[in-house]
Amino acid sequence: MIRKLVPLLLIVVVVAACGKDNFNTKPSLKLKNQSRVVPADNEAIFFVNVEFADKEGDLSGIRDSSIYFQAFLLNVRSVIGGPNYPPAYASLPEFPDKRKGEIELRLDRFAYYKQIQSNQGGNDANDTLVVKIAIKDKAGNVSDTLTSDPIVLLGQ
């Protein structure tokens, strides 16, 4: 009986030891919370809050790790100042090494709101955009790009 049980226990131990952990070498991002509607106030701030996971926990560091983000307009009508925003790059601040945590991106409405061309007709001056975000860790591993849900910047 013991001779039959030992190989079975050995197989169970090997399978359990080969289990994968929940983190990958490449950082991952998950949308946690965000602004949905931003008031027509030039001092208003909107945010996108993401949760990160990284197997090595090496996201902090002034020069080694970065966050990349870019806003994309969803408006069908033409806007004043062109439809595209340039991509932005910033170093992540120094913090203790963590395998999991949160990053909040805070953006000024004033820098992102674009007026609708007046010759297009209609009273809707709202501006709608999404923000795409990616992060790079110290080892150079880049996450997949996360896209926020639409954010409405109310017009005047």
Number of C-alpha atoms within 10 A of each C-alpha: 5 7 7 8 9 11 11 11 11 11 11 11 11 10 10 10 9 8 8 8 7 8 15 14 16 18 24 22 22 16 17 14 14 18 17 15 14 21 16 15 14 14 10 13 15 19 18 23 17 20 15 21 22 23 16 18 19 22 31 20 17 14 12 15 22 21 19 16 19 16 20 19 20 14 13 9 13 15 19 11 11 9 14 11 13 9 12 11 13 13 17 19 13 12 11 11 14 15 16 17 13 14 15 13 15 13 13 14 20 14 11 18 23 21 15 22 13 13 7 10 9 8 10 10 18 19 22 22 18 17 19 17 23 19 26 23 23 17 13 14 16 19 21 15 16 17 19 22 16 17 21 19 25 17 17 12
